[in-house]
């Protein structure tokens, strides 16, 4: 029986292993279930799936193979439940403080990544967690305090609210450190990005905010090396740089729209949007994007600073 599904997120674990988290279309509105599909071309049935009842996966990542540790796909839910699975076994973990129902009550978590040989998770209102030998540990003290401050803001009273008050409240909430992505090159070189132009760097002891001169919503990043980090987001903004030298904008390529993912592959930068996959070409002085596919179109960058 064929069941229509919506794709949520995917992860390429290897040249021959691909994982997709989906939601079956026919679920009742109040039900939650993730159907995880696995591509295994060496088997008779190329696609295999497994259901994870009562959970909604928001992020996937690969845990790479190393001595004593098998390669595995890691799936994260917004409430901080984690499945680590491969062809041999499945294990489940819980970030106790994460999620709306977690002990910290800071809201959903959004992204899981392996950085170096360590798993990290980020989320709303300043949440960042690291998987240590003892389990999942928050490493976000400074940013979580900012998040708690935003959560404690009283909503303007409807009877006396003015346009200015509502505008100030909206702006304050927009500036809250709700993180959409985490990346880095090692456990002492970590970045998180999110709403309100929030871009932070962790050097192993403390977090420092990076001034990028924009309050755009930042959606995704790719840390190519310690010296070259790409960050993308609202209005199709593309930033490049690092915590030591600072970041510069390569342009805003999709005004009124978003770039949702970015990857550098074989020296070329790819931008994922809701309307297609684009290739970023040229230097900062002549950057433009070209849609990947039959109908390639180029547009000049609106901004380069």
MOHU-V89410 format. One record per backbone hydrogen bond with DSSP energy under -1.0 kcal/mol. CO is the residue of the C=O (numbers start at 1). NH is the residue of the N-H. If there is no record, write none. Layout:
# MOHU-V89410
co=CO nh=NH
co=CO nh=NH
This chain:
# MOHU-V89410
co=4 nh=25
co=6 nh=23
co=9 nh=21
co=11 nh=19
co=17 nh=13
co=17 nh=14
co=18 nh=39
co=19 nh=11
co=20 nh=37
co=21 nh=8
co=21 nh=9
co=22 nh=35
co=23 nh=6
co=24 nh=27
co=28 nh=31
co=32 nh=54
co=34 nh=52
co=35 nh=22
co=36 nh=50
co=37 nh=20
co=38 nh=48
co=40 nh=43
co=46 nh=40
co=48 nh=38
co=50 nh=36
co=52 nh=34
co=52 nh=55
co=59 nh=76
co=61 nh=74
co=63 nh=72
co=66 nh=69
co=69 nh=66
co=72 nh=63
co=73 nh=85
co=74 nh=61
co=75 nh=83
co=76 nh=58
co=76 nh=59
co=77 nh=80
co=78 nh=109
co=80 nh=95
co=81 nh=77
co=82 nh=93
co=83 nh=75
co=84 nh=91
co=85 nh=73
co=89 nh=86
co=91 nh=84
co=93 nh=82
co=95 nh=98
co=96 nh=103
co=97 nh=104
co=107 nh=99
co=108 nh=124
co=111 nh=122
co=113 nh=120
co=115 nh=118
co=118 nh=115
co=119 nh=131
co=120 nh=113
co=121 nh=129
co=122 nh=110
co=122 nh=111
co=123 nh=179
co=124 nh=127
co=127 nh=123
co=128 nh=139
co=129 nh=121
co=130 nh=137
co=132 nh=135
co=135 nh=132
co=137 nh=130
co=140 nh=144
co=141 nh=145
co=142 nh=146
co=143 nh=147
co=144 nh=148
co=145 nh=149
co=146 nh=150
co=147 nh=151
co=148 nh=152
co=150 nh=153
co=157 nh=160
co=157 nh=161
co=162 nh=166
co=163 nh=167
co=164 nh=168
co=165 nh=169
co=166 nh=170
co=167 nh=171
co=168 nh=172
co=169 nh=173
co=170 nh=174
co=171 nh=175
co=173 nh=176
co=176 nh=178
co=177 nh=126
co=178 nh=195
co=181 nh=193
co=183 nh=191
co=186 nh=189
co=189 nh=185
co=190 nh=202
co=191 nh=183
co=192 nh=200
co=193 nh=180
co=193 nh=181
co=194 nh=218
co=195 nh=198
co=198 nh=194
co=199 nh=210
co=200 nh=192
co=201 nh=208
co=202 nh=190
co=206 nh=203
co=208 nh=201
co=216 nh=197
co=217 nh=234
co=220 nh=232
co=222 nh=224
co=222 nh=230
co=228 nh=224
co=228 nh=225
co=229 nh=241
co=230 nh=222
co=231 nh=239
co=232 nh=219
co=232 nh=220
co=233 nh=236
co=233 nh=259
co=234 nh=237
co=235 nh=254
co=236 nh=253
co=237 nh=233
co=238 nh=250
co=239 nh=231
co=240 nh=248
co=241 nh=229
co=242 nh=246
co=246 nh=242
co=248 nh=240
co=249 nh=305
co=251 nh=238
co=254 nh=257
co=257 nh=235
co=261 nh=272
co=263 nh=270
co=265 nh=268
co=268 nh=265
co=269 nh=280
co=270 nh=263
co=271 nh=278
co=272 nh=260
co=272 nh=261
co=276 nh=273
co=277 nh=292
co=278 nh=271
co=279 nh=290
co=281 nh=288
co=287 nh=301
co=288 nh=281
co=289 nh=299
co=290 nh=279
co=294 nh=296
co=297 nh=291
co=299 nh=289
